[in-house]
């Protein structure tokens, strides 16, 4: 097998779904060959990327006063079912534990689909006074939902491995509203750092998270034209608090219900990075989340091997003082094979060191994003890399923005909407009436993803269905 053949991929533009699965395996992200459908094995490299992604999220959460906790993954049915609308929304996806060993349980236990019920049962004992609020906590844990649709690695799974869920608790509904705005802002900063473009939409009332007053979603679009929900920010008001008797004593000594919110993201964040930035050579990772920022590949030259390896080690010592770095000294792999291997893994920068580099006191710098080489002196290398990573982020951000704009379209009539639905995320004027939204869904066969509230106010736009004034920009498309 040729060096290139081992790393060949299905063309991304021809069959995105197959390309995505091949990249996950060949770049050592996931192994899909697990005997339970919808569950996957995380490989060390993929796990390391997710850890870096979650470290970005944790930094943003801690900067805004959120503290990490851990709550158990098992909840009794009696606790879970107190909020009827909540359990109704998950009733077809919950994993139930009914037996331990040979003994049947008196009460069913559920594996965590999400943690509202699990947390509120305990927090009703923590929160006593207005002085205990606001409380902002989060955890990164597995969550389990038996997806009834066809499963897809990272995109539609039955075990969400990296489920970051934040839960906040407030004195008033108005404070909860401000927290939702903060949650949206955190997510926008998060995906901006991942260089992933998105829209922020409010979910239609009839499709809102079970038990919620309202919620906002961040949505991107993948190369197959399907929308991907990246994360939700949810305002529960006092609905959950009433179900779980979550009350506090205000300044006047009166008992009042706590107002709560939650917001979550998952490994879909990595899926979006892979899908949007990756190419037909494999991953293209933003430097910020790459477990290895620089790889050094010596280029052997007969009779000069020792000098090359010694110089490569010197370069490694220099670079590793500032960046995560790997020196690839595997002897039974040719340089060409190593090039394809590290390109597949999306390592941002490769340094090539051969005979001419040793003699010049330089290195050849290869940047993964635009596949270009530059010769740089050893003395200039570290400042050059610093500027290079900044430039790489800017170019990747701009490329992703252009890609996103090419995948969305605005229309003002139903026929244009129907003809654009196969490979675009489509926006259109909407009056806000459920009947008009349902009519569009009937005509297209797709559900409304969400809408940008009042974004068309004062622009004299007519609803795509009824023609009445349309203050909202609605979004539709195929979705995961």
Order of alpha helices (4+ residues) and beta strands (2+ residues): alpha-beta-beta-alpha-beta-beta-alpha-alpha-beta-beta-alpha-beta-beta-alpha-beta-beta-beta-alpha-beta-beta-beta-alpha-beta-alpha-beta-alpha-beta-alpha-beta-beta-alpha-beta-alpha-beta-alpha-beta-beta
